[in-house]
């Protein structure tokens, strides 16, 4: 029995098919199928129900999956513990959507680093699905994501609330929109607009708001930080969570501002995620406590 065989079955369960599991694991579908078949022969039970239309996890596979997950989690913890013991400098790997980077994550990294000189924080900006995968597969220690109320979080992850907010219009302080108390979607349709690329939360919202009548010219960008830079340069307004603008250097400098939308929009929250089964190293716990405390302070002053 090989550990990757257990991971193969867990991936099929998570992604729903051999094809999607193989894509996420970066192995061929035939290799994944043969690996699970070999595990079936060794255990003496069918783990997949194979049909012409595809394959799904069998009842026996579902029953055995929690034990397999615990084994994989234990191995991951063992590797992490061995790695921590072997290194005097610990690296905390953080995956983040960058809506809260300047106002929350940067101050957290700065304060944490001052108190932990032998620990580095490696921050990578990712899409939300990539953060989920990185946490579940042990490539990340901590993840920061934005969600709407009905968005699902993988069951293998724990969550801590960081910020609550509302999507707002972000524009330059000298933009005519800033003279309005509120902004209508129709106001945004009449001019160039800065939009997030597919895969970002605000892209989903903007698609719903504009429906079949988008602005005449749209500039797409990756994430809130570049979006705010484009707004500051006069490219056009955008829509962002309010907490991603409050406290931003461009907002503090009086270059950009926000206005609420007339239309109803869902609330948005920023969550801190990590794996449910991880034995939490003290430095990761310290980092979490730092960013949760700063998030509370940010919310009070936002």
Backbone as CSV, one residue per row, in Angstrom:
resi,resn,N_x,N_y,N_z,CA_x,CA_y,CA_z,C_x,C_y,C_z
1,UNK,0.858,-1.197,0.000,0.000,0.000,0.000,0.889,1.241,0.000
2,UNK,0.578,2.173,-0.894,1.343,3.408,-0.989,0.447,4.582,-0.583
3,UNK,1.054,5.596,0.014,0.280,6.733,0.496,-0.445,7.449,-0.637
4,UNK,0.199,7.501,-1.828,-0.466,8.208,-2.922,-1.755,7.532,-3.341
5,UNK,-1.849,6.198,-3.102,-3.096,5.513,-3.438,-4.234,6.016,-2.555
6,UNK,-3.964,6.248,-1.288,-4.978,6.810,-0.401,-5.352,8.218,-0.850
7,UNK,-4.351,8.975,-1.267,-4.615,10.319,-1.771,-5.433,10.316,-3.035
8,UNK,-5.243,9.287,-3.887,-6.032,9.181,-5.109,-7.520,9.071,-4.783
9,UNK,-7.860,8.181,-3.841,-9.268,7.994,-3.503,-9.845,9.251,-2.854
10,UNK,-9.066,9.889,-1.988,-9.536,11.126,-1.361,-9.794,12.197,-2.409
11,UNK,-8.945,12.265,-3.445,-9.123,13.263,-4.496,-10.369,12.980,-5.334
12,UNK,-10.620,11.708,-5.638,-11.832,11.362,-6.392,-13.071,11.766,-5.602
13,UNK,-13.041,11.553,-4.284,-14.161,11.956,-3.443,-14.335,13.469,-3.456
14,UNK,-13.234,14.199,-3.355,-13.308,15.653,-3.278,-13.760,16.281,-4.587
15,UNK,-13.229,15.766,-5.717,-13.495,16.434,-6.993,-14.575,15.757,-7.822
16,UNK,-15.041,14.599,-7.393,-16.232,14.019,-8.008,-16.025,13.138,-9.208
17,UNK,-14.827,13.046,-9.751,-14.595,12.199,-10.917,-13.108,11.881,-11.031
18,UNK,-12.811,10.800,-11.758,-11.411,10.436,-11.999,-10.693,11.523,-12.790
19,UNK,-11.381,12.077,-13.777,-10.738,13.064,-14.646,-10.327,14.306,-13.857
20,UNK,-11.278,14.868,-13.079,-10.959,16.082,-12.335,-9.924,15.812,-11.247
21,UNK,-10.014,14.635,-10.617,-9.014,14.295,-9.599,-7.623,14.192,-10.223
22,UNK,-7.539,13.547,-11.394,-6.249,13.414,-12.068,-5.677,14.780,-12.448
23,UNK,-6.556,15.691,-12.902,-6.099,17.027,-13.263,-5.520,17.760,-12.057
24,UNK,-6.190,17.678,-10.905,-5.709,18.378,-9.717,-4.447,17.745,-9.143
25,UNK,-4.291,16.431,-9.332,-3.104,15.757,-8.813,-1.951,15.746,-9.811
26,UNK,-2.242,16.202,-11.049,-1.231,16.244,-12.111,-0.678,14.856,-12.411
27,UNK,-1.580,13.879,-12.491,-1.221,12.530,-12.923,-2.188,12.135,-14.028
28,UNK,-1.831,11.110,-14.785,-2.743,10.647,-15.834,-3.932,9.925,-15.206
29,UNK,-5.057,9.976,-15.914,-6.252,9.314,-15.407,-6.045,7.808,-15.300
30,UNK,-5.305,7.248,-16.243,-5.061,5.804,-16.215,-4.210,5.418,-15.014
31,UNK,-3.201,6.245,-14.698,-2.352,5.959,-13.540,-3.151,6.051,-12.249
32,UNK,-4.040,7.044,-12.167,-4.865,7.187,-10.979,-5.804,5.992,-10.827
33,UNK,-6.440,5.577,-11.929,-7.363,4.443,-11.890,-6.643,3.149,-11.511
34,UNK,-5.463,2.933,-12.083,-4.706,1.724,-11.777,-4.247,1.715,-10.314
35,UNK,-3.884,2.903,-9.788,-3.478,2.989,-8.400,-4.604,2.600,-7.451
36,UNK,-5.817,3.075,-7.761,-6.958,2.719,-6.921,-7.308,1.247,-7.092
37,UNK,-7.189,0.717,-8.324,-7.454,-0.710,-8.549,-6.494,-1.578,-7.743
38,UNK,-5.228,-1.193,-7.707,-4.246,-1.941,-6.929,-4.585,-1.915,-5.444
39,UNK,-5.065,-0.748,-4.968,-5.463,-0.635,-3.570,-6.689,-1.508,-3.287
40,UNK,-7.617,-1.566,-4.240,-8.789,-2.427,-4.090,-8.380,-3.899,-3.947
41,UNK,-7.437,-4.319,-4.773,-6.992,-5.715,-4.706,-6.305,-6.003,-3.375
42,UNK,-5.553,-5.038,-2.881,-4.839,-5.249,-1.623,-5.791,-5.274,-0.425
43,UNK,-6.826,-4.417,-0.457,-7.773,-4.360,0.659,-8.876,-5.399,0.537
44,UNK,-9.126,-5.859,-0.700,-10.154,-6.860,-0.912,-11.564,-6.309,-0.926
45,UNK,-11.721,-5.004,-1.161,-13.045,-4.390,-1.246,-13.059,-3.432,-2.438
46,UNK,-14.213,-3.248,-3.087,-14.312,-2.265,-4.179,-14.375,-0.857,-3.610
47,UNK,-13.534,0.008,-4.101,-13.508,1.390,-3.638,-14.202,2.339,-4.597
48,UNK,-14.330,1.928,-5.861,-15.008,2.731,-6.870,-16.103,1.909,-7.523
49,UNK,-17.173,2.579,-7.909,-18.198,1.995,-8.771,-17.974,2.555,-10.166
50,UNK,-17.558,1.695,-11.090,-17.191,2.147,-12.422,-18.350,1.896,-13.389
51,UNK,-18.720,2.938,-14.122,-19.785,2.861,-15.113,-19.281,3.469,-16.415
52,UNK,-20.025,3.271,-17.473,-19.633,3.874,-18.759,-19.595,5.398,-18.658
53,UNK,-20.473,5.957,-17.835,-20.541,7.414,-17.720,-19.468,7.975,-16.789
54,UNK,-18.752,7.098,-16.091,-17.707,7.557,-15.184,-17.603,6.660,-13.970
55,UNK,-16.910,7.138,-12.962,-16.706,6.360,-11.737,-17.013,7.231,-10.537
56,UNK,-17.517,6.578,-9.484,-17.759,7.282,-8.234,-17.344,6.379,-7.074
57,UNK,-17.131,6.991,-5.916,-16.672,6.238,-4.761,-17.785,5.307,-4.287
58,UNK,-17.431,4.056,-4.003,-18.392,3.060,-3.543,-18.745,3.288,-2.082
59,UNK,-19.749,2.539,-1.609,-20.119,2.629,-0.200,-18.947,2.201,0.689
60,UNK,-18.225,1.151,0.266,-17.071,0.712,1.044,-15.987,1.797,1.092
61,UNK,-15.810,2.450,-0.053,-14.828,3.519,-0.091,-15.193,4.678,0.817
62,UNK,-16.485,5.030,0.833,-16.950,6.118,1.705,-16.739,5.755,3.168
63,UNK,-17.013,4.477,3.512,-16.848,4.043,4.898,-15.387,4.088,5.335
64,UNK,-14.472,3.763,4.399,-13.046,3.721,4.749,-12.359,5.077,4.639
65,UNK,-13.022,6.037,3.974,-12.372,7.319,3.697,-11.947,8.070,4.960
66,UNK,-12.771,8.138,6.029,-12.306,8.863,7.227,-10.993,8.320,7.784
67,UNK,-10.841,6.991,7.784,-9.591,6.410,8.280,-8.430,6.773,7.366
68,UNK,-8.662,6.725,6.041,-7.609,7.108,5.097,-7.215,8.569,5.297
69,UNK,-8.220,9.431,5.527,-7.944,10.853,5.727,-7.108,11.080,6.975
70,UNK,-7.422,10.324,8.032,-6.645,10.438,9.259,-5.201,9.985,9.037
71,UNK,-5.025,8.919,8.246,-3.674,8.440,7.953,-2.887,9.506,7.196
72,UNK,-3.518,10.076,6.157,-2.845,11.109,5.365,-2.531,12.333,6.222
73,UNK,-3.485,12.708,7.087,-3.256,13.857,7.960,-2.107,13.572,8.919
74,UNK,-2.067,12.342,9.447,-0.983,11.986,10.360,0.371,12.032,9.689
75,UNK,0.438,11.542,8.450,1.691,11.590,7.704,2.115,13.035,7.464
76,UNK,1.118,13.886,7.100,1.437,15.300,6.868,1.962,15.952,8.143
77,UNK,1.342,15.625,9.286,1.800,16.179,10.556,3.210,15.698,10.882
78,UNK,3.479,14.409,10.598,4.816,13.870,10.853,5.857,14.592,10.011
79,UNK,5.537,14.805,8.737,6.481,15.511,7.852,6.702,16.936,8.330
80,UNK,5.606,17.615,8.727,5.740,18.984,9.201,6.580,19.045,10.471
81,UNK,6.336,18.091,11.384,7.100,18.083,12.628,8.582,17.835,12.367
82,UNK,8.878,16.901,11.455,10.270,16.617,11.123,10.932,17.823,10.465
83,UNK,10.186,18.483,9.586,10.734,19.659,8.915,10.995,20.779,9.922
84,UNK,10.047,20.983,10.847,10.226,22.027,11.857,11.434,21.740,12.736
85,UNK,11.613,20.465,13.071,12.724,20.093,13.938,14.062,20.280,13.236
86,UNK,14.057,20.071,11.934,15.309,20.131,11.174,15.738,21.560,10.855
87,UNK,14.803,22.493,10.970,15.122,23.865,10.590,15.059,24.786,11.801
88,UNK,16.037,25.657,11.919,15.983,26.651,12.981,15.121,27.831,12.571
89,UNK,14.958,28.040,11.277,14.111,29.125,10.792,12.838,28.506,10.233
90,UNK,11.711,28.834,10.793,10.419,28.321,10.375,9.823,29.270,9.336
91,UNK,9.244,28.727,8.281,8.551,29.520,7.272,7.060,29.256,7.367
92,UNK,6.288,30.310,7.562,4.834,30.209,7.542,4.381,30.554,6.135
93,UNK,3.658,29.632,5.518,3.225,29.823,4.133,1.772,30.292,4.129
94,UNK,1.565,31.496,3.606,0.245,32.128,3.617,-0.231,32.331,2.184
95,UNK,-1.417,31.823,1.876,-2.052,32.104,0.604,-3.179,33.093,0.828
96,UNK,-3.270,34.129,0.012,-4.263,35.168,0.252,-4.849,35.708,-1.038
97,UNK,-6.151,35.998,-0.991,-6.718,36.913,-1.965,-6.319,38.287,-1.459
98,UNK,-6.031,39.227,-2.350,-5.349,40.430,-1.849,-6.278,41.572,-1.477
99,UNK,-7.563,41.257,-1.202,-8.487,42.316,-0.802,-8.105,42.943,0.535
100,UNK,-7.443,42.181,1.410,-7.051,42.736,2.695,-5.559,42.840,2.880
101,UNK,-4.806,42.791,1.791,-3.352,42.708,1.916,-2.750,43.948,2.553
102,UNK,-3.021,45.122,1.987,-2.361,46.327,2.483,-2.879,46.752,3.845
103,UNK,-4.179,46.579,4.084,-4.761,47.063,5.325,-4.626,46.084,6.471
104,UNK,-4.458,44.791,6.191,-4.469,43.800,7.258,-3.242,42.894,7.234
105,UNK,-2.987,42.238,6.112,-1.926,41.241,6.082,-0.543,41.866,6.222
106,UNK,-0.288,42.967,5.542,1.033,43.611,5.637,1.341,44.046,7.065
107,UNK,0.406,44.733,7.759,0.697,45.059,9.167,0.891,43.821,10.042
108,UNK,0.134,42.745,9.770,0.275,41.528,10.561,1.652,40.904,10.363
109,UNK,2.118,40.841,9.124,3.442,40.283,8.844,4.529,41.135,9.510
110,UNK,4.363,42.451,9.444,5.368,43.353,10.045,5.437,43.154,11.557
111,UNK,4.276,43.133,12.212,4.264,42.999,13.674,4.730,41.605,14.101
112,UNK,4.275,40.580,13.397,4.670,39.223,13.735,6.176,39.043,13.556
113,UNK,6.719,39.567,12.470,8.144,39.428,12.208,9.002,40.082,13.273
114,UNK,8.525,41.192,13.837,9.298,41.871,14.880,9.412,41.012,16.137
115,UNK,8.396,40.202,16.402,8.426,39.361,17.584,8.945,37.961,17.345
116,UNK,9.168,37.587,16.080,9.658,36.244,15.740,10.790,36.373,14.717
117,UNK,11.964,36.816,15.153,13.062,37.082,14.210,13.556,35.851,13.468
118,UNK,13.308,34.643,13.990,13.770,33.424,13.322,12.702,32.767,12.462
119,UNK,11.607,33.475,12.240,10.516,32.937,11.429,10.238,33.881,10.271
120,UNK,10.111,33.318,9.081,9.763,34.111,7.909,8.330,33.795,7.495
121,UNK,7.688,34.764,6.864,6.328,34.597,6.359,6.380,34.705,4.846
122,UNK,6.009,33.626,4.180,6.004,33.573,2.719,4.569,33.774,2.249
123,UNK,4.294,34.932,1.627,2.940,35.289,1.211,2.808,35.112,-0.296
124,UNK,1.780,34.377,-0.713,1.496,34.184,-2.135,0.056,34.604,-2.402
125,UNK,-0.137,35.443,-3.423,-1.479,35.856,-3.825,-2.054,34.809,-4.767
126,UNK,-3.232,34.296,-4.438,-3.839,33.196,-5.190,-5.329,33.422,-5.328
127,UNK,-5.939,32.635,-6.224,-7.390,32.567,-6.284,-7.888,31.686,-5.137
128,UNK,-9.163,31.838,-4.801,-9.696,31.144,-3.635,-9.596,29.624,-3.765
129,UNK,-9.913,29.064,-4.931,-9.825,27.618,-5.112,-8.392,27.122,-4.926
130,UNK,-7.426,27.917,-5.367,-6.026,27.546,-5.195,-5.635,27.542,-3.722
131,UNK,-6.188,28.467,-2.955,-5.916,28.508,-1.516,-6.496,27.277,-0.842
132,UNK,-7.733,26.918,-1.199,-8.341,25.706,-0.638,-7.456,24.485,-0.916
133,UNK,-7.052,24.337,-2.165,-6.234,23.177,-2.543,-4.903,23.189,-1.794
134,UNK,-4.261,24.356,-1.704,-2.977,24.451,-1.037,-3.056,24.072,0.430
135,UNK,-4.133,24.470,1.097,-4.312,24.123,2.505,-4.582,22.635,2.676
136,UNK,-5.485,22.091,1.853,-5.846,20.680,1.974,-4.665,19.756,1.664
137,UNK,-3.790,20.193,0.760,-2.655,19.366,0.362,-1.386,19.669,1.155
138,UNK,-1.484,20.577,2.139,-0.348,20.845,3.008,0.690,21.793,2.447
139,UNK,0.412,22.450,1.328,1.377,23.396,0.762,1.288,24.765,1.425
140,UNK,0.179,25.036,2.112,-0.017,26.296,2.811,-0.333,26.016,4.279
141,UNK,0.054,26.953,5.145,-0.292,26.866,6.566,-1.552,27.655,6.884
142,UNK,-1.703,28.796,6.230,-2.809,29.708,6.514,-3.339,30.247,5.186
143,UNK,-4.646,30.461,5.123,-5.241,31.061,3.938,-6.202,32.168,4.316
144,UNK,-6.217,33.246,3.525,-7.169,34.345,3.703,-8.054,34.409,2.465
145,UNK,-9.370,34.301,2.661,-10.301,34.315,1.533,-11.474,35.225,1.848
146,UNK,-12.141,35.696,0.791,-13.389,36.448,0.901,-14.538,35.551,0.484
147,UNK,-15.654,35.638,1.183,-16.792,34.795,0.845,-18.089,35.580,0.971
148,UNK,-19.085,35.159,0.180,-20.456,35.596,0.363,-21.145,34.619,1.317
149,UNK,-22.307,34.978,1.857,-22.937,34.141,2.892,-23.142,32.683,2.511
150,UNK,-23.480,32.382,1.265,-23.793,31.005,0.892,-22.603,30.244,0.306
151,UNK,-21.427,30.845,0.299,-20.260,30.172,-0.270,-19.810,29.031,0.643
152,UNK,-19.471,27.906,0.039,-19.064,26.721,0.801,-17.562,26.743,1.052
153,UNK,-17.163,26.257,2.211,-15.768,26.062,2.578,-15.542,24.561,2.729
154,UNK,-14.477,23.979,2.156,-14.238,22.544,2.280,-14.288,22.076,3.733
155,UNK,-14.883,20.907,3.950,-15.084,20.404,5.310,-13.774,20.126,6.035
156,UNK,-12.688,19.949,5.310,-11.404,19.675,5.942,-10.704,20.898,6.484
157,UNK,-11.346,22.086,6.398,-10.722,23.329,6.833,-11.505,23.956,7.979
158,UNK,-10.797,24.606,8.886,-11.426,25.410,9.928,-11.390,26.869,9.504
159,UNK,-12.295,27.664,10.054,-12.386,29.076,9.687,-12.411,29.960,10.921
160,UNK,-11.827,31.150,10.792,-11.913,32.194,11.810,-12.311,33.478,11.107
161,UNK,-13.319,34.162,11.633,-13.787,35.402,11.029,-12.783,36.518,11.275
162,UNK,-12.397,37.208,10.208,-11.502,38.354,10.328,-12.254,39.668,10.167
163,UNK,-12.941,39.828,9.040,-13.598,41.103,8.745,-14.977,40.878,8.137
164,UNK,-15.899,41.752,8.471,-17.205,41.796,7.822,-17.283,43.102,7.041
165,UNK,-17.878,43.031,5.846,-17.966,44.245,5.055,-19.059,44.200,4.010
166,UNK,-19.024,45.209,3.148,-20.011,45.370,2.084,-19.293,45.778,0.808
167,UNK,-19.645,45.214,-0.333,-19.071,45.694,-1.585,-19.479,47.151,-1.844
168,UNK,-18.518,47.980,-2.206,-18.758,49.399,-2.456,-18.066,49.810,-3.751
169,UNK,-18.433,50.969,-4.241,-17.757,51.551,-5.403,-16.501,52.259,-4.926
170,UNK,-15.374,51.938,-5.524,-14.099,52.597,-5.237,-13.768,53.501,-6.419
171,UNK,-13.547,54.775,-6.152,-13.262,55.732,-7.223,-12.257,56.769,-6.731
172,UNK,-11.731,57.572,-7.651,-10.848,58.676,-7.283,-11.657,59.744,-6.559
173,UNK,-10.981,60.489,-5.683,-11.690,61.524,-4.942,-12.164,62.649,-5.857
174,UNK,-11.524,62.819,-7.034,-11.964,63.857,-7.966,-12.889,63.307,-9.047
175,UNK,-13.293,62.064,-8.924,-14.248,61.470,-9.852,-15.627,62.035,-9.550
176,UNK,-16.443,62.363,-10.569,-17.810,62.847,-10.310,-18.625,61.924,-9.416
177,UNK,-18.311,60.629,-9.432,-19.058,59.698,-8.578,-18.858,60.009,-7.101
178,UNK,-17.699,60.570,-6.741,-17.426,60.850,-5.335,-18.299,61.971,-4.791
179,UNK,-18.901,62.770,-5.680,-19.799,63.845,-5.245,-21.196,63.328,-4.943
180,UNK,-21.465,62.055,-5.284,-22.771,61.464,-5.036,-22.773,60.765,-3.685
181,UNK,-23.924,60.799,-3.026,-24.058,60.081,-1.754,-24.066,58.577,-1.975
182,UNK,-24.669,58.145,-3.073,-24.722,56.736,-3.451,-24.517,56.629,-4.962
183,UNK,-24.189,55.426,-5.416,-23.932,55.201,-6.843,-24.846,54.084,-7.336
184,UNK,-25.446,54.301,-8.490,-26.274,53.273,-9.114,-25.437,52.452,-10.088
185,UNK,-25.868,51.229,-10.316,-25.204,50.414,-11.331,-25.276,51.111,-12.686
186,UNK,-26.379,51.803,-12.934,-26.524,52.519,-14.213,-25.444,53.585,-14.375
187,UNK,-25.016,54.208,-13.262,-23.931,55.200,-13.329,-22.629,54.547,-13.791
188,UNK,-22.411,53.297,-13.389,-21.181,52.596,-13.738,-21.210,52.091,-15.171
189,UNK,-22.402,51.846,-15.693,-22.530,51.327,-17.064,-22.136,52.365,-18.114
190,UNK,-22.138,53.609,-17.753,-21.959,54.685,-18.740,-20.505,55.049,-18.984
191,UNK,-19.566,54.345,-18.361,-18.169,54.784,-18.419,-17.238,53.598,-18.276
192,UNK,-15.950,53.764,-18.542,-15.006,52.658,-18.362,-15.018,52.159,-16.920
193,UNK,-14.793,50.854,-16.768,-14.898,50.221,-15.452,-13.727,49.259,-15.263
194,UNK,-13.205,49.206,-14.035,-12.119,48.283,-13.687,-12.745,47.044,-13.050
195,UNK,-12.579,45.896,-13.687,-13.208,44.655,-13.220,-12.147,43.637,-12.807
196,UNK,-12.498,42.794,-11.856,-11.634,41.676,-11.477,-11.792,40.541,-12.489
197,UNK,-10.750,39.785,-12.700,-10.814,38.659,-13.630,-11.661,37.526,-13.031
198,UNK,-12.110,36.588,-13.892,-12.844,35.425,-13.386,-12.038,34.680,-12.315
199,UNK,-12.737,34.199,-11.300,-12.089,33.520,-10.189,-12.043,34.362,-8.933
200,UNK,-12.296,35.684,-9.061,-12.343,36.574,-7.917,-13.789,36.819,-7.502
201,UNK,-13.999,37.028,-6.206,-15.344,37.192,-5.679,-16.059,38.379,-6.315
202,UNK,-15.351,39.492,-6.471,-15.999,40.677,-7.032,-16.343,40.507,-8.508
203,UNK,-15.666,39.597,-9.201,-16.048,39.308,-10.587,-17.453,38.708,-10.624
204,UNK,-17.724,37.793,-9.712,-19.050,37.186,-9.647,-20.116,38.236,-9.385
205,UNK,-19.847,39.137,-8.437,-20.828,40.163,-8.097,-21.089,41.099,-9.264
206,UNK,-20.019,41.558,-9.906,-20.168,42.495,-11.028,-20.930,41.855,-12.179
207,UNK,-20.676,40.571,-12.436,-21.417,39.877,-13.487,-22.910,39.897,-13.184
208,UNK,-23.276,39.694,-11.926,-24.691,39.715,-11.546,-25.278,41.120,-11.655
209,UNK,-24.505,42.130,-11.257,-25.024,43.495,-11.267,-25.218,44.032,-12.681
210,UNK,-24.243,43.787,-13.557,-24.340,44.311,-14.912,-25.211,43.445,-15.817
211,UNK,-25.310,42.159,-15.495,-26.123,41.218,-16.290,-25.741,41.314,-17.761
212,UNK,-26.694,41.616,-18.632,-26.439,41.659,-20.078,-26.112,43.055,-20.582
213,UNK,-25.874,44.000,-19.670,-25.588,45.372,-20.102,-24.329,45.877,-19.404
214,UNK,-23.146,45.387,-19.797,-21.902,45.816,-19.155,-21.493,47.218,-19.611
215,UNK,-20.509,47.827,-18.945,-20.001,49.133,-19.375,-19.410,49.056,-20.780
216,UNK,-19.288,50.209,-21.465,-18.774,50.200,-22.835,-17.310,49.764,-22.925
217,UNK,-16.566,49.946,-21.846,-15.145,49.581,-21.845,-14.783,49.047,-20.466
218,UNK,-14.178,47.867,-20.433,-13.826,47.224,-19.174,-12.341,46.877,-19.168
219,UNK,-11.675,47.196,-18.062,-10.267,46.859,-17.877,-10.193,45.772,-16.807
220,UNK,-9.711,44.599,-17.168,-9.651,43.475,-16.239,-8.303,43.431,-15.537
221,UNK,-8.331,43.062,-14.262,-7.103,43.010,-13.495,-7.167,41.873,-12.484
222,UNK,-6.019,41.529,-11.921,-5.916,40.463,-10.931,-5.895,41.053,-9.532
223,UNK,-7.023,41.057,-8.868,-7.060,41.384,-7.460,-7.227,42.848,-7.122
224,UNK,-7.550,43.071,-5.837,-7.906,44.397,-5.353,-6.740,45.379,-5.402
225,UNK,-5.517,44.914,-5.111,-4.398,45.853,-5.051,-4.149,46.538,-6.389
226,UNK,-4.092,45.747,-7.463,-3.912,46.356,-8.782,-5.152,47.137,-9.185
227,UNK,-6.322,46.668,-8.754,-7.548,47.396,-9.050,-7.505,48.803,-8.478
228,UNK,-7.034,48.939,-7.239,-6.963,50.265,-6.615,-5.941,51.158,-7.314
229,UNK,-4.852,50.562,-7.777,-3.851,51.350,-8.518,-4.455,51.885,-9.818
230,UNK,-5.200,51.047,-10.527,-5.841,51.500,-11.764,-6.862,52.596,-11.482
231,UNK,-7.618,52.459,-10.404,-8.564,53.506,-10.021,-7.810,54.801,-9.745
232,UNK,-6.727,54.716,-8.985,-5.946,55.909,-8.644,-5.366,56.585,-9.874
233,UNK,-5.076,55.791,-10.900,-4.517,56.353,-12.135,-5.577,56.887,-13.082
234,UNK,-6.833,56.846,-12.671,-7.898,57.426,-13.481,-8.466,56.514,-14.538
235,UNK,-8.191,55.212,-14.458,-8.718,54.276,-15.452,-10.226,54.163,-15.358
236,UNK,-10.756,54.211,-14.156,-12.193,54.104,-13.941,-12.471,53.585,-12.548
237,UNK,-13.720,53.560,-12.119,-14.073,53.020,-10.805,-14.084,51.494,-10.816
238,UNK,-14.170,50.920,-9.636,-14.311,49.473,-9.501,-15.212,49.193,-8.314
239,UNK,-15.509,47.930,-8.066,-16.281,47.513,-6.893,-15.411,46.571,-6.072
240,UNK,-15.262,46.901,-4.771,-14.417,46.123,-3.871,-15.089,46.021,-2.506
241,UNK,-14.696,45.046,-1.686,-15.154,45.065,-0.292,-14.666,46.338,0.383
242,UNK,-15.517,46.939,1.196,-15.119,48.208,1.818,-13.865,48.069,2.668
243,UNK,-13.674,46.904,3.324,-12.505,46.757,4.182,-11.199,46.659,3.402
244,UNK,-11.282,46.418,2.090,-10.057,46.390,1.291,-9.605,47.791,0.901
245,UNK,-10.463,48.791,1.104,-10.123,50.180,0.764,-9.795,50.980,2.012
246,UNK,-10.580,50.792,3.091,-10.338,51.534,4.323,-8.948,51.201,4.875
247,UNK,-8.151,52.229,5.084,-6.802,52.041,5.608,-5.752,51.804,4.556
248,UNK,-6.156,51.662,3.293,-5.187,51.501,2.223,-4.372,52.794,2.087
249,UNK,-3.066,52.703,1.753,-2.261,53.929,1.617,-2.856,54.939,0.636
250,UNK,-3.462,54.466,-0.447,-4.070,55.389,-1.406,-5.290,56.087,-0.809
251,UNK,-6.010,55.396,0.050,-7.169,56.013,0.711,-6.710,57.000,1.768
252,UNK,-5.671,56.618,2.536,-5.160,57.518,3.571,-4.547,58.776,2.950
253,UNK,-3.987,58.636,1.750,-3.375,59.783,1.076,-4.401,60.677,0.384
254,UNK,-5.668,60.290,0.439,-6.710,61.112,-0.173,-6.796,60.980,-1.674
255,UNK,-6.347,59.842,-2.225,-6.391,59.640,-3.682,-7.659,58.902,-4.093
256,UNK,-8.051,57.888,-3.326,-9.253,57.122,-3.651,-10.220,57.176,-2.480
257,UNK,-11.490,56.891,-2.769,-12.527,56.890,-1.749,-13.580,55.859,-2.127
258,UNK,-14.616,55.728,-1.318,-15.678,54.763,-1.601,-17.044,55.421,-1.506
259,UNK,-18.004,54.833,-2.214,-19.397,55.230,-2.126,-20.254,53.974,-2.154
260,UNK,-21.332,53.921,-1.354,-22.196,52.734,-1.362,-23.011,52.645,-2.640
261,UNK,-23.396,51.436,-2.974,-24.269,51.201,-4.116,-25.723,51.366,-3.700
262,UNK,-26.540,51.875,-4.625,-27.980,51.962,-4.383,-28.581,50.567,-4.331
263,UNK,-28.133,49.701,-5.258,-28.672,48.349,-5.345,-28.248,47.506,-4.136
264,UNK,-29.114,46.563,-3.770,-28.776,45.637,-2.689,-27.649,44.710,-3.139
265,UNK,-26.665,44.552,-2.288,-25.559,43.634,-2.560,-25.354,42.759,-1.324
266,UNK,-24.894,41.533,-1.503,-24.702,40.650,-0.351,-23.518,41.101,0.494
267,UNK,-23.567,40.863,1.802,-22.392,41.161,2.634,-21.247,40.244,2.262
268,UNK,-20.044,40.677,2.571,-18.851,39.886,2.273,-18.024,39.786,3.546
269,UNK,-17.411,38.642,3.759,-16.560,38.461,4.938,-15.206,37.937,4.518
270,UNK,-14.193,38.306,5.290,-12.868,37.733,5.105,-12.644,36.701,6.199
271,UNK,-12.214,35.503,5.790,-11.985,34.413,6.710,-10.519,34.008,6.709
272,UNK,-10.046,33.556,7.846,-8.743,32.893,7.939,-9.016,31.399,7.988
273,UNK,-8.379,30.647,7.090,-8.588,29.209,6.993,-7.288,28.459,7.294
274,UNK,-7.440,27.251,7.840,-6.322,26.318,7.933,-6.887,24.902,7.984
275,UNK,-6.025,23.916,7.844,-6.469,22.520,7.854,-7.023,22.135,9.210
276,UNK,-8.091,21.345,9.172,-8.777,20.953,10.400,-7.937,19.997,11.251
277,UNK,-7.173,19.094,10.615,-6.490,18.050,11.368,-5.048,18.390,11.721
278,UNK,-4.597,19.574,11.372,-3.202,19.905,11.640,-2.934,20.085,13.134
279,UNK,-1.796,19.603,13.574,-1.276,19.944,14.899,-0.640,21.312,14.761
280,UNK,-1.239,22.304,15.330,-0.865,23.684,15.043,0.460,24.040,15.709
281,UNK,1.506,24.342,14.925,2.779,24.786,15.514,2.580,26.114,16.245
282,UNK,3.331,26.339,17.314,3.159,27.577,18.089,3.318,28.846,17.257
283,UNK,4.268,28.847,16.308,4.471,30.073,15.528,3.275,30.366,14.626
284,UNK,2.633,29.318,14.101,1.444,29.534,13.280,0.304,30.051,14.147
285,UNK,0.183,29.507,15.355,-0.843,30.002,16.279,-0.594,31.476,16.607
286,UNK,0.675,31.835,16.827,1.005,33.233,17.124,0.638,34.132,15.947
287,UNK,0.916,33.653,14.728,0.584,34.456,13.556,-0.925,34.639,13.441
288,UNK,-1.682,33.568,13.655,-3.136,33.665,13.603,-3.653,34.665,14.629
289,UNK,-3.148,34.569,15.857,-3.606,35.481,16.904,-3.276,36.926,16.566
290,UNK,-2.113,37.139,15.940,-1.728,38.497,15.544,-2.690,39.068,14.519
291,UNK,-2.979,38.289,13.475,-3.818,38.821,12.404,-5.282,38.943,12.846
292,UNK,-5.748,38.039,13.726,-7.119,38.154,14.237,-7.257,39.410,15.103
293,UNK,-6.255,39.689,15.929,-6.310,40.893,16.762,-6.277,42.154,15.914
294,UNK,-5.405,42.190,14.899,-5.329,43.368,14.027,-6.605,43.529,13.215
295,UNK,-7.244,42.420,12.847,-8.510,42.509,12.132,-9.566,43.174,12.995
296,UNK,-9.585,42.835,14.302,-10.526,43.491,15.213,-10.267,44.977,15.329
297,UNK,-8.999,45.355,15.383,-8.665,46.785,15.451,-9.025,47.482,14.155
298,UNK,-8.787,46.810,13.028,-9.120,47.400,11.727,-10.626,47.631,11.611
299,UNK,-11.416,46.672,12.101,-12.876,46.790,12.023,-13.367,47.962,12.876
300,UNK,-12.726,48.194,14.021,-13.151,49.287,14.894,-12.885,50.665,14.287
301,UNK,-11.803,50.742,13.487,-11.422,52.031,12.920,-11.884,52.210,11.490
302,UNK,-12.518,51.149,10.888,-12.939,51.220,9.496,-14.154,52.109,9.312
